[in-house]
């Protein structure tokens, strides 16, 4: 069982990034996937979640209207589209499969002018 994140980068405030989380070794469509982040401004927090089929989503209030989570089960990939990024969004972003107690190594997002 493995999940791997990608897509982190350095971006200016107001910019956009799309993070990807690709899984292997499990039936991707059966599992809820979470995105967590850990950074100087946020500590550690769950940012977004999506159901196994991808028909139910959740994002925290501080990113509503800016971050969008989606899932392509055929590609075994969850995406986190992040728009209008703010300095407080910076940090390490992790993909997490709670029922399998699995997370990836993370991908770093830096928001700086």
Beta strands, then each sheet from edge to edge (+ up, - down):
strand 1: 2-6
strand 2: 10-11
strand 3: 17-24
strand 4: 33-39
strand 5: 43-50
strand 6: 57-59
strand 7: 67-72
strand 8: 77-82
strand 9: 91-97
strand 10: 102-103
strand 11: 107-111
sheet 1: 1+ 3- 8+ 7-
sheet 2: 2+ 11+ 9- 4+ 5- 6+
sheet 3: 2+ 11+ 9- 10+
end
